[in-house]
Structure formats: structure tokens, C-alpha cells
């Protein structure tokens, strides 16, 4: 199906694709509309949406089972020069291009983390919330 959509796209055919898979939307769509509860919350190219709403990189800091010292370190990270969001036991740090270069991230001792490129999935979750709703 993806290959057929790519072929039609190359031929100049306009396609309206609805999907819950942000990776699919990022790969197949020139423009994306993100909806929440029947309302449009964002619109643009996948690259524009990521740059505008999330930034260049995401650091996921895992806070589960922390002692007082690690919890304090997590709180200091949240107050850094980046936008942050805590969801359950994970602290998300959203680093824009300049922030990533000007403030290289290093996790305090005892904290596990993952650093990765921001994606359209991050945009969707940032705009609509990380928690599943009925």
C-alpha cells in the first residue's frame, strides 16, 4: 500500500491519508494535520511541525525508583534551559537546535537516559497529551 501511495504521489495525484501512525505520516505526507477531539491543533510539513513544536532532539530521562539525590537531579534537569515534561516516571527534555549545541546534555550520576532525534510522534504526543483518553 505504501509503495502504491508513493507511486501516485510521484505522478502528482493528491491523496488524503488518515492514519494514527506518525511514522507513516512523516514518510508519505507532504503536509500533515494533527487533530485532537475533532479539532485541528497543528498543520504543516512534518519537518516544520517537529521544528516548531518539539525541536531537534528529545532526551528521555528515566526516574523510576530514584533516591532523594537522583530525584533532586531530575528536578534540576526539568528546570534547565529546555522545555520539559514529566509523564509518569519519564522526564522528557525537548532540545531545540541552539539549546542542543549551547547546553550539551549529560545526565547526573544514577540517572538512565536516552537521547534521540525528535519525531512527528513527539509532536503528536506533545500537542494531544501522553496519556490515552477514552
C-alpha positions as CSV (number, residue, x, y, z in Angstrom):
1,X,0.0,0.0,0.0
2,X,2.8,2.4,0.9
3,X,4.5,1.8,-2.5
4,X,1.2,2.5,-4.3
5,X,0.8,5.7,-2.4
6,X,4.4,6.8,-3.2
7,X,3.8,6.0,-6.9
8,X,0.6,8.0,-7.0
9,X,2.3,10.9,-5.2
10,X,5.2,10.9,-7.7
11,X,2.6,11.1,-10.5
12,X,1.1,14.2,-9.0
13,X,-2.0,12.7,-7.6
14,X,-3.5,14.3,-4.5
15,X,-4.1,11.8,-1.7
16,X,-5.9,12.2,1.5
17,X,-4.5,9.8,4.0
18,X,-5.8,9.3,7.5
19,X,-3.5,7.4,10.0
20,X,-2.7,7.1,13.6
21,X,0.9,6.1,12.7
22,X,3.1,9.2,12.8
23,X,6.0,7.4,11.2
24,X,3.7,6.6,8.2
25,X,2.6,10.2,8.0
26,X,6.1,11.5,8.2
27,X,7.2,9.3,5.3
28,X,4.2,9.6,3.0
29,X,2.8,13.0,3.5
30,X,3.9,16.5,2.2
31,X,1.6,18.2,4.7
32,X,0.1,16.9,8.0
33,X,-2.9,18.0,10.0
34,X,-2.9,16.8,13.6
35,X,-6.4,16.6,15.2
36,X,-7.5,16.2,18.8
37,X,-11.1,15.6,19.8
38,X,-12.2,16.6,16.3
39,X,-10.3,19.9,16.2
40,X,-7.2,20.8,14.2
41,X,-4.4,21.6,16.6
42,X,-1.5,21.9,14.1
43,X,-0.8,21.9,10.4
44,X,2.3,21.9,8.3
45,X,5.0,19.8,6.8
46,X,6.4,17.1,9.0
47,X,9.8,18.9,9.3
48,X,8.0,22.2,10.2
49,X,5.9,20.6,12.8
50,X,8.8,18.9,14.5
51,X,10.9,22.1,14.5
52,X,8.0,24.3,15.7
53,X,6.5,22.1,18.5
54,X,9.4,19.9,19.7
55,X,12.9,20.9,18.5
56,X,15.9,18.9,17.3
57,X,16.3,16.3,20.0
58,X,14.5,14.6,22.8
59,X,16.1,13.3,25.9
60,X,14.1,10.8,27.9
61,X,15.3,10.6,31.5
62,X,14.0,7.6,33.4
63,X,13.2,8.5,37.0
64,X,11.8,5.2,38.3
65,X,13.0,4.1,41.7
66,X,15.1,7.1,42.5
67,X,16.5,8.1,45.8
68,X,16.3,11.7,47.1
69,X,19.6,12.7,45.4
70,X,18.5,11.4,42.0
71,X,15.1,12.9,42.3
72,X,16.7,16.3,43.1
73,X,18.9,15.9,40.0
74,X,15.7,15.1,37.9
75,X,14.1,18.3,39.2
76,X,17.2,20.4,38.3
77,X,17.1,18.9,34.8
78,X,13.4,19.8,34.4
79,X,14.4,23.4,35.2
80,X,17.1,23.6,32.6
81,X,17.1,25.8,29.5
82,X,14.9,23.4,27.6
83,X,11.2,22.7,27.6
84,X,10.4,19.7,29.8
85,X,7.5,17.5,30.6
86,X,7.1,14.7,33.1
87,X,4.9,11.8,32.3
88,X,4.8,9.1,34.9
89,X,8.4,8.1,35.6
90,X,9.9,9.6,32.5
91,X,11.1,13.2,32.2
92,X,11.1,14.4,28.5
93,X,13.5,17.2,27.7
94,X,12.9,18.9,24.3
95,X,16.1,20.5,23.0
96,X,16.0,23.0,20.1
97,X,18.9,23.3,17.7
98,X,20.7,26.1,19.6
99,X,20.0,24.6,23.0
100,X,21.4,21.2,22.0
101,X,24.6,22.9,20.9
102,X,24.9,25.5,23.7
103,X,23.9,23.2,26.5
104,X,25.3,19.7,25.9
105,X,23.2,17.3,27.9
106,X,24.9,15.0,30.4
107,X,22.8,13.0,32.9
108,X,23.7,13.2,36.5
109,X,25.1,10.0,38.0
110,X,22.5,7.4,38.7
111,X,20.0,8.6,36.0
112,X,19.4,6.5,32.9
113,X,18.5,8.3,29.8
114,X,18.1,8.0,26.0
115,X,18.9,10.9,23.6
116,X,17.3,10.7,20.1
117,X,16.2,12.9,17.2
118,X,12.7,14.4,17.6
119,X,9.9,12.9,15.5
120,X,6.4,13.6,14.4
121,X,5.3,11.2,17.2
122,X,6.7,13.6,19.7
123,X,4.8,16.4,18.1
124,X,1.5,14.4,18.3
125,X,2.1,13.5,22.0
126,X,3.1,17.0,22.9
127,X,0.0,18.5,21.4
128,X,-2.5,15.9,22.4
129,X,-1.1,14.6,25.6
130,X,0.8,11.5,26.5
131,X,-2.0,9.8,28.4
132,X,-4.5,7.7,26.5
133,X,-8.1,9.0,26.8
134,X,-11.4,7.3,26.4
